[in-house]
Amino acid sequence: MTPMSDSQFAKEVLSRFPPAPEFKPFAIYDSDGDCIEFFTSGDSFYGERVDDLLTVYRSQDTREIIGSLVKGVSGLFRKLDKNLPGLRIEIEAGSVKLEHLFLLAQWARESPEIRTITYKELIGLAEESNVSVEMSLSA
């Protein structure tokens, strides 16, 4: 038997497994951490802190935003309810579009222009991805 090269061995091993499923954007609400994580790509990423609520995930290859972490979601809703009493939001065991949550987070901040641009970019990414998050929360 002729020895295999590393690339031949890798090809042989990989041929025995089905191809990885296509990545689909998703978001998860973690009630224990009171946070939402959002991903549009399976790329390797690094986090970039925007403010006390938002961390964006950027692709290590392209540096483009490919996801985010929003912390303190219930506190965000309480703050909006207090500061904008005409805006009453209740989420009860439902699905919420991420762009709406990012828009609310942007409204809750008095952000410098660079942060506003980041929020707008994230809102566009969420709209394009058409991702919702399942959560049960009352503001």
N, C-alpha and C positions, 0 to 999 in steps of 0.2 A: 504494500500500500504506500502510495506516494504521500509525503507530508503536505499538509495544506498551509498556504500562506495565511497570515492574520486576516487579510481581507476576504479570502475564500471562506475561512472559518466563520467570520462574522456574517457573511452572506448566507451561508448554510444555516446558521442558528436563526437568523431573522426570517428565513423562508418558512420556518416551522410555526410562526406565530401570525395571526391575522394582523392586517395593518391597523394602526391606531385609529380610533374613530375621529371624525372631523371635530375640531374644537368649536363649541358653541358658547357665545357669551352668556354669563350667568351672574347672579347676585345672591348673596345669602345674608339673612338677618340673624345675628347671634344674640339671643335675648340675655344670656348670661353676661356677655361683654357689652351689651347695648350698643352694638355696632353693625354696620353693613359693609361687606366686602363685595367688590364688583370687579369682574375680569372680562376683557374682550379678546384676550389672546392667551395662549399657553406659553408664550415666550418667557425666558428668564427675565427677571425684573429687579429693580431696586426701588425703594420708597423715597419720596421727597416730601417732607413736611410743608404744608401750605399754611396752616394755622392750627389752632387748638382742636378743631373739628376734623379737618381734612388732611389726609396723606394721599398723594397720587402715586400710582405705580407706573414707572417708565420702563420701556423695553431696554435691556442692556445693549441690544444691537442698534436700534434706531433712535433711542431716547424719546420716542413718542409716548404719550400717555396711553396705557393699555388697561388701566383699572384704578381702583381707589379703595380707601378705608375711611368710612365716616364714623367717628366715635361720638358717644353721648347723644344718641338719636332721641331718646325720651326727653332729655334736657333741652334739646333743640326745640321740640314741640312745646314744652312748657314755656320756654322763653318767647316763642312766637305768640303763644296764647296770651301771655302777659303783656307783651309790647304791642301786639297788633290784635286787640280784642275783637275786631270785626272779622278776623280770619280765624275761624274755628275749624280745626282738623281733627277728625276722629278716624282711626284705623282700627277696625275690629275684625280680626281673622280675615284679612283681605290681601289683595295684591295691589301694590302701589308701583307706578312707573318711576323709575329711578330719576329721570330728568326732573320730575316734580320735586323729589326730595332734594336734589342738588340746587334747584332754584330756590327752595325754601331756605336751605343752608346759606345761600348767597345773600338772600334778603336779611338773614339774621346777623350778618357781618357788616361791619363798616370797614371794608377792605381797601387797601391800596390798589391801584390800577392793575398791578401784576397778578394779584390774587383774583380780581374780578375776571381777568382774561382766562386764568386757569379754570375758574368755576364755569365760565361760558364754554370753554373747550370740553370740559367734562360733561356738561349738559348736552352738547352736540353729539358727543360719543355715545351717551346713554340713549338719545333719541335714535341715532343711527342703528344701534344695537337692538333697540326695541326690547329692553330687558326690564322685567318687573321683579319685585321682591315680595315674598310672602312674609307677612308680619302681623302680629297682634299687639296693638299698642293704643292706648288712649292718651290724648294730649290733655 
